[in-house]
Amino acid sequence: SAFDAPVESRFDGWGVETVSKGARGEVGTVLPSFDQPVAYTRVDAYAGYRLTSLLVLTLRGYDLTNARYSEFGSYSPASVAFYAYPMPGRSFSIELRTRAK
């Protein structure tokens, strides 16, 4: 969900996005969970503040639940294996952008 504030407000708006995925294969007990097709829920959010009428400062948070998961990059039929890329976990960014009048 998202909220865009009125143009005359100093607050620019906010938004929250959730992504949930179920298990995408057999999960073993030997390997770390981030290297397996485990189920996970990721929550991302942002909030913006207008510094001036043309300049917006936004704070963004990614994977706020700090889910340990990986996205699969490829599948090898010869070894019947998925090659996964572990995601970094919770992270934040600050964005400075211009806004048209």
C-alpha positions as CSV (number, residue, x, y, z in Angstrom):
1,S,0.0,0.0,0.0
2,A,1.1,3.6,-0.5
3,F,0.1,7.1,0.4
4,D,1.0,10.2,-1.6
5,A,0.7,13.4,0.4
6,P,-0.8,16.6,-1.0
7,V,1.6,18.8,-3.0
8,E,1.5,21.6,-0.4
9,S,2.6,19.2,2.4
10,R,6.3,18.8,3.5
11,F,5.6,15.0,3.9
12,D,6.0,13.4,0.5
13,G,4.3,10.0,1.2
14,W,5.0,6.5,2.3
15,G,4.7,2.9,1.1
16,V,4.9,-0.7,2.2
17,E,5.3,-3.7,0.0
18,T,5.3,-7.4,1.1
19,V,6.4,-10.3,-0.9
20,S,5.7,-13.9,0.3
21,K,6.9,-17.0,-1.4
22,G,6.3,-20.6,-0.4
23,A,8.9,-23.3,-0.4
24,R,10.2,-23.9,-4.0
25,G,11.6,-27.4,-3.4
26,E,12.8,-29.8,-0.8
27,V,14.5,-28.2,2.2
28,G,17.3,-30.1,3.8
29,T,18.6,-29.9,7.3
30,V,22.3,-29.9,6.5
31,L,22.7,-26.7,4.4
32,P,22.1,-23.1,5.7
33,S,18.6,-21.9,5.1
34,F,19.7,-19.0,2.8
35,D,21.1,-21.6,0.4
36,Q,17.8,-23.5,0.1
37,P,14.4,-23.0,-1.5
38,V,12.7,-22.1,1.8
39,A,9.5,-20.1,2.2
40,Y,10.0,-16.4,3.2
41,T,8.2,-13.1,3.6
42,R,10.0,-9.9,2.8
43,V,8.8,-6.4,3.8
44,D,10.1,-3.2,2.2
45,A,9.0,0.3,3.1
46,Y,9.8,3.9,2.4
47,A,8.9,7.4,3.6
48,G,9.7,10.7,1.9
49,Y,10.1,14.3,3.1
50,R,10.1,17.4,0.9
51,L,13.1,19.6,1.6
52,T,12.0,22.2,-0.9
53,S,9.2,22.2,-3.5
54,L,11.6,20.5,-5.9
55,L,13.8,18.4,-3.7
56,V,12.7,15.2,-1.9
57,L,14.6,13.1,0.7
58,T,13.4,9.5,1.0
59,L,14.5,6.8,3.4
60,R,14.0,3.2,2.2
61,G,14.2,0.0,4.1
62,Y,14.5,-3.4,2.4
63,D,13.8,-6.8,3.9
64,L,12.8,-5.3,7.3
65,T,12.0,-8.8,8.7
66,N,15.6,-9.7,8.0
67,A,14.4,-12.9,6.2
68,R,17.3,-15.3,5.2
69,Y,16.5,-16.4,1.7
70,S,18.0,-16.7,-1.7
71,E,16.8,-16.1,-5.3
72,F,17.6,-18.9,-7.7
73,G,19.8,-17.9,-10.6
74,S,20.0,-21.2,-12.6
75,Y,19.2,-24.9,-12.6
76,S,21.7,-27.6,-13.6
77,P,19.9,-30.8,-14.9
78,A,23.2,-32.7,-14.9
79,S,23.7,-32.3,-11.2
80,V,20.0,-31.8,-10.4
81,A,21.0,-28.7,-8.4
82,F,19.8,-25.1,-8.1
83,Y,22.4,-22.4,-7.9
84,A,21.1,-19.7,-5.5
85,Y,22.2,-16.2,-4.7
86,P,21.8,-15.3,-1.0
87,M,20.1,-12.0,-0.5
88,P,21.8,-9.4,1.8
89,G,19.2,-9.3,4.6
90,R,18.0,-6.0,6.1
91,S,19.4,-2.9,4.4
92,F,18.6,0.8,4.2
93,S,19.2,3.6,1.6
94,I,18.7,7.3,1.5
95,E,17.5,8.8,-1.8
96,L,17.7,12.4,-2.9
97,R,15.6,13.2,-6.0
98,T,14.0,16.1,-7.8
99,R,10.3,16.5,-8.3
100,A,8.5,18.4,-11.0
101,K,6.2,21.2,-10.0
